[in-house]
């Protein structure tokens, strides 16, 4: 975080700053998804619907209701948490493919609701000229995305702190226990329904905040966020980074965001290249990028241990 905070001092290009902003947004969403998918073992494929709920909440409240953009960002996070609670209701006691089907159906339900209420949401055309975030006394439209950069970075840092605190708490350990051995955890008094509800709501909070920020940054709300391309990209970040790592998803967001832009001219070959990269990494390191970094750190420690002279004492 400290290193990223000084990056704008050396990076003046607006396009590179834009890419880093998207890295921070995608990193927050992917890491939040890792909480329910990796740590909770809940195959929630409606996660991007929570991002869309945050986005459209921000757009509707600022454009139609005239709410202050910063309050609308907080409302976007709250709306995503409520939506996650609605998702959790029918899947509290389901398993496997049934959770996938129900969560995916919820995502399509939200999409159809947005399309059908076109008088308010703009339908397939979306909402444009959404009010942007504002800092008193500062022109965010002419600072080469500097303010947006630090806001997005702060969002990611707070997200990682929240998620790490969650998984290290007794609550987080009970969630992991349910994932690893559901029957035994339940027999020891862990509530399956309650923990799933809390896990899904926890993963929704910063996803909704990121969606609201996304709306203020791009100044539009579109149904494109429900598309398969964005879902595939974010799911790839979770898998490539390593499930149940959080930091891995953030690392993968850096790699895949910049890689996707670097090979943009590849056209239809771009997803094939990304897919091949994921397969290669997963074959060598099943725990993803986080596993690769852990292995590298372990080997470095062993090398340092062999290189250091041994000290012997005698009495």
C-alpha positions as CSV (number, residue, x, y, z in Angstrom):
1,X,0.0,0.0,0.0
2,X,2.8,2.4,0.8
3,X,4.5,1.6,-2.5
4,X,1.3,2.1,-4.4
5,X,0.7,5.4,-2.6
6,X,3.8,6.9,-4.2
7,X,3.3,5.5,-7.7
8,X,1.5,8.6,-9.0
9,X,4.6,10.6,-8.2
10,X,6.4,8.7,-11.0
11,X,3.5,7.7,-13.2
12,X,2.0,10.7,-14.9
13,X,0.3,8.9,-17.8
14,X,-3.5,9.1,-17.4
15,X,-4.0,5.7,-19.1
16,X,-1.7,3.9,-16.8
17,X,-3.4,5.5,-13.8
18,X,-6.7,4.3,-15.3
19,X,-5.5,0.8,-15.5
20,X,-4.3,0.9,-11.9
21,X,-7.7,2.2,-10.8
22,X,-9.3,-0.8,-12.5
23,X,-6.8,-3.1,-10.8
24,X,-7.9,-1.8,-7.4
25,X,-11.6,-2.1,-8.2
26,X,-11.3,-5.6,-9.7
27,X,-9.0,-6.6,-6.8
28,X,-11.6,-5.6,-4.2
29,X,-14.4,-7.4,-6.0
30,X,-12.3,-10.6,-6.6
31,X,-10.9,-10.7,-3.1
32,X,-14.5,-10.3,-1.7
33,X,-15.6,-13.1,-4.0
34,X,-12.8,-15.2,-2.6
35,X,-14.4,-14.8,0.9
36,X,-17.5,-16.7,-0.1
37,X,-16.1,-18.9,-2.8
38,X,-12.7,-19.7,-1.3
39,X,-13.1,-19.5,2.5
40,X,-16.8,-20.2,2.7
41,X,-16.9,-22.9,-0.1
42,X,-20.1,-21.3,-1.3
43,X,-20.3,-21.6,-5.1
44,X,-22.0,-18.2,-5.5
45,X,-22.1,-17.3,-9.2
46,X,-24.4,-14.3,-8.5
47,X,-21.5,-12.3,-7.1
48,X,-21.4,-9.9,-10.1
49,X,-25.1,-9.2,-9.5
50,X,-24.0,-7.6,-6.2
51,X,-21.5,-5.4,-8.1
52,X,-24.4,-4.4,-10.4
53,X,-26.7,-3.6,-7.5
54,X,-24.1,-1.3,-6.0
55,X,-23.6,0.4,-9.4
56,X,-27.3,1.0,-10.1
57,X,-28.0,2.0,-6.6
58,X,-25.4,4.8,-7.0
59,X,-26.7,5.8,-10.4
60,X,-30.4,5.9,-9.4
61,X,-29.8,7.8,-6.1
62,X,-27.5,10.4,-7.6
63,X,-29.2,11.0,-10.9
64,X,-32.9,10.6,-10.1
65,X,-33.0,11.3,-6.3
66,X,-30.2,13.9,-6.2
67,X,-28.5,12.2,-3.3
68,X,-24.9,13.2,-2.4
69,X,-22.5,10.9,-4.3
70,X,-20.6,9.9,-1.2
71,X,-23.8,8.9,0.6
72,X,-24.8,7.1,-2.6
73,X,-21.5,5.1,-2.5
74,X,-22.3,4.0,1.1
75,X,-25.9,3.2,0.0
76,X,-24.5,1.0,-2.8
77,X,-22.6,-1.1,-0.3
78,X,-25.7,-1.4,1.9
79,X,-27.9,-2.3,-1.0
80,X,-25.5,-5.1,-2.0
81,X,-25.5,-6.5,1.5
82,X,-29.4,-6.6,1.4
83,X,-29.2,-8.3,-2.0
84,X,-26.8,-10.9,-0.6
85,X,-29.2,-11.6,2.2
86,X,-31.9,-12.2,-0.4
87,X,-29.6,-14.5,-2.3
88,X,-28.7,-16.4,0.9
89,X,-32.4,-17.1,1.8
90,X,-33.0,-19.9,-0.8
91,X,-29.5,-21.4,-0.6
92,X,-28.9,-21.6,3.1
93,X,-29.3,-25.4,3.1
94,X,-28.5,-26.2,-0.5
95,X,-25.3,-27.8,-1.7
96,X,-23.1,-28.0,-4.9
97,X,-24.7,-27.3,-8.2
98,X,-28.0,-26.2,-6.7
99,X,-26.2,-23.1,-5.1
100,X,-24.7,-22.3,-8.5
101,X,-28.1,-22.5,-10.2
102,X,-30.0,-20.4,-7.7
103,X,-27.3,-17.7,-7.4
104,X,-27.0,-17.5,-11.2
105,X,-30.8,-17.3,-11.5
106,X,-30.7,-14.4,-9.0
107,X,-28.2,-12.6,-11.2
108,X,-30.5,-13.0,-14.2
109,X,-33.4,-11.8,-12.2
110,X,-31.6,-8.6,-11.2
111,X,-30.7,-8.1,-14.9
112,X,-34.3,-8.6,-16.1
113,X,-35.5,-6.2,-13.4
114,X,-33.2,-3.5,-14.6
115,X,-34.2,-4.1,-18.3
116,X,-37.9,-4.1,-17.5
117,X,-37.8,-0.9,-15.5
118,X,-36.3,1.0,-18.4
119,X,-38.2,4.2,-17.5
120,X,-35.9,4.5,-14.5
121,X,-32.8,2.4,-15.3
122,X,-32.5,3.1,-19.0
123,X,-32.9,-0.6,-19.8
124,X,-30.3,-2.0,-22.2
125,X,-29.1,1.6,-23.0
126,X,-28.2,2.2,-19.3
127,X,-27.9,5.5,-17.5
128,X,-25.5,8.1,-18.7
129,X,-24.2,11.4,-17.3
130,X,-24.3,10.0,-13.8
131,X,-23.0,12.5,-11.2
132,X,-19.3,12.1,-10.4
133,X,-17.7,12.0,-7.0
134,X,-16.7,15.4,-5.7
135,X,-14.1,16.7,-3.3
136,X,-14.8,20.3,-2.0
137,X,-12.1,22.7,-3.4
138,X,-10.7,20.1,-5.8
139,X,-11.4,19.6,-9.5
140,X,-11.4,15.8,-9.9
141,X,-12.1,16.2,-13.7
142,X,-8.7,17.8,-14.3
143,X,-6.3,16.2,-11.9
144,X,-5.3,13.4,-14.3
145,X,-7.3,10.8,-12.3
146,X,-5.2,11.4,-9.2
147,X,-8.1,11.7,-6.7
148,X,-9.8,8.6,-8.2
149,X,-6.5,6.7,-7.9
150,X,-6.2,7.3,-4.2
151,X,-9.9,6.7,-3.5
152,X,-9.7,3.3,-5.3
153,X,-6.5,2.4,-3.5
154,X,-8.1,3.3,-0.2
155,X,-11.1,1.1,-1.1
156,X,-8.8,-1.8,-1.8
157,X,-6.8,-1.4,1.3
158,X,-9.9,-1.2,3.5
159,X,-11.3,-4.2,1.7
160,X,-8.2,-6.4,2.4
161,X,-8.1,-5.3,6.0
162,X,-11.8,-6.1,6.5
163,X,-11.4,-9.5,4.8
164,X,-8.3,-10.5,6.7
165,X,-9.9,-9.5,10.0
166,X,-13.0,-11.5,9.0
167,X,-11.1,-14.8,8.2
168,X,-8.8,-14.5,11.2
169,X,-11.7,-14.0,13.7
170,X,-13.5,-16.9,15.5
171,X,-16.4,-16.3,13.0
172,X,-14.0,-16.7,10.1
173,X,-12.6,-19.9,11.6
174,X,-16.1,-21.3,12.0
175,X,-16.8,-20.5,8.3
176,X,-13.6,-22.4,7.3
177,X,-14.6,-25.3,9.5
178,X,-18.0,-25.6,7.7
179,X,-16.1,-25.6,4.4
180,X,-13.7,-28.3,5.4
181,X,-16.1,-30.6,7.3
182,X,-19.7,-29.4,7.4
183,X,-21.1,-32.4,9.3
184,X,-18.5,-32.2,12.1
185,X,-18.8,-28.4,12.4
186,X,-22.6,-28.5,12.6
187,X,-22.3,-31.3,15.3
188,X,-20.0,-29.0,17.3
189,X,-22.7,-26.2,17.3
190,X,-21.8,-24.1,14.3
191,X,-24.9,-22.8,12.5
192,X,-24.8,-23.5,8.8
193,X,-27.5,-21.1,7.9
194,X,-26.2,-18.2,10.0
195,X,-22.6,-18.5,8.9
196,X,-23.6,-18.7,5.2
197,X,-25.7,-15.6,5.6
198,X,-22.9,-13.7,7.3
199,X,-20.3,-14.8,4.8
200,X,-22.4,-13.8,1.8
201,X,-23.2,-10.4,3.3
202,X,-19.5,-9.9,4.2
203,X,-18.4,-10.6,0.7
204,X,-21.1,-8.2,-0.6
205,X,-20.1,-5.1,1.3
206,X,-17.0,-4.0,-0.6
207,X,-18.4,-5.5,-3.8
208,X,-21.3,-3.1,-3.6
209,X,-19.0,-0.2,-2.6
210,X,-16.7,-1.0,-5.6
211,X,-19.8,-1.1,-7.9
212,X,-20.9,2.4,-6.6
213,X,-17.4,3.8,-7.1
214,X,-17.4,2.3,-10.6
215,X,-20.5,4.3,-11.4
216,X,-19.0,7.5,-10.1
217,X,-15.8,6.9,-12.0
218,X,-17.3,6.1,-15.4
219,X,-20.4,8.2,-14.9
220,X,-22.7,5.6,-16.4
221,X,-24.5,2.4,-15.4
222,X,-24.8,-0.3,-18.0
223,X,-26.0,-3.9,-18.0
224,X,-22.6,-4.9,-19.4
225,X,-21.4,-5.5,-15.9
226,X,-23.7,-8.6,-15.8
227,X,-22.1,-10.0,-18.9
228,X,-20.1,-13.2,-19.1
229,X,-16.8,-11.4,-20.0
230,X,-16.5,-9.5,-16.7
231,X,-17.7,-12.6,-14.7
232,X,-15.0,-14.7,-16.4
233,X,-12.3,-12.1,-15.8
234,X,-13.1,-11.8,-12.1
235,X,-13.5,-15.5,-11.6
236,X,-10.1,-16.0,-13.3
237,X,-8.6,-13.6,-10.8
238,X,-9.9,-15.7,-7.9
239,X,-8.7,-19.0,-9.4
240,X,-5.3,-17.7,-10.7
241,X,-4.6,-15.9,-7.5
242,X,-5.4,-19.0,-5.4
243,X,-8.6,-19.8,-3.5
244,X,-8.8,-18.8,0.1
245,X,-5.8,-16.4,-0.1
246,X,-7.3,-12.9,-0.6
247,X,-3.9,-11.5,-1.5
248,X,-3.7,-13.9,-4.4
249,X,-6.8,-12.3,-6.0
250,X,-5.2,-8.9,-5.7
251,X,-2.0,-10.1,-7.3
252,X,-4.0,-11.7,-10.1
253,X,-5.9,-8.5,-10.7
254,X,-2.6,-6.8,-11.4
255,X,-1.5,-9.5,-13.8
256,X,-4.7,-10.1,-15.7
257,X,-5.7,-6.4,-16.0
258,X,-2.4,-5.4,-17.6
259,X,-2.0,-8.6,-19.6
260,X,-5.5,-8.2,-21.1
261,X,-4.6,-4.7,-22.2
262,X,-1.2,-5.8,-23.5
263,X,-2.8,-8.4,-25.8
264,X,-5.9,-6.4,-26.7
265,X,-4.9,-6.7,-30.4
266,X,-5.1,-10.5,-30.2
267,X,-8.9,-10.3,-30.7
268,X,-10.5,-13.7,-30.1
269,X,-7.2,-15.2,-29.1
270,X,-7.0,-13.0,-25.9
271,X,-9.3,-15.2,-23.7
272,X,-7.4,-18.2,-25.1
273,X,-4.1,-16.8,-24.0
274,X,-5.5,-15.9,-20.6
275,X,-7.0,-19.4,-20.2
276,X,-3.8,-21.1,-21.1
277,X,-1.9,-19.0,-18.6
278,X,-4.3,-20.0,-15.8
279,X,-4.1,-23.7,-16.7
280,X,-0.3,-23.5,-16.8
281,X,-0.1,-21.8,-13.4
282,X,-2.6,-24.1,-11.8
283,X,-0.8,-27.2,-13.1
284,X,2.5,-26.1,-11.6
285,X,1.1,-24.4,-8.5
286,X,-2.4,-25.7,-7.6
287,X,-2.7,-22.9,-5.0
288,X,-2.2,-20.2,-7.7
289,X,0.0,-17.1,-7.6
290,X,-0.2,-17.1,-3.8
291,X,1.1,-20.6,-3.7
292,X,3.9,-19.7,-6.1
293,X,5.0,-16.7,-4.0
294,X,4.9,-18.9,-0.8
295,X,7.0,-21.6,-2.5
296,X,9.5,-18.9,-3.7
297,X,9.7,-17.4,-0.2
298,X,10.2,-20.9,1.3
299,X,13.0,-21.7,-1.1
300,X,14.7,-18.3,-0.5
301,X,14.5,-19.0,3.3
302,X,16.1,-22.4,2.8
303,X,18.8,-21.0,0.7
304,X,19.5,-18.3,3.2
305,X,19.6,-20.9,6.0
306,X,22.2,-23.0,4.1
307,X,24.3,-19.9,3.2
308,X,24.5,-18.6,6.8
309,X,27.4,-19.9,8.9
310,X,26.5,-22.2,11.7
311,X,27.4,-21.3,15.2
312,X,28.4,-24.0,17.7
313,X,28.8,-23.7,21.3
314,X,30.6,-26.1,23.7
315,X,30.6,-26.3,27.4
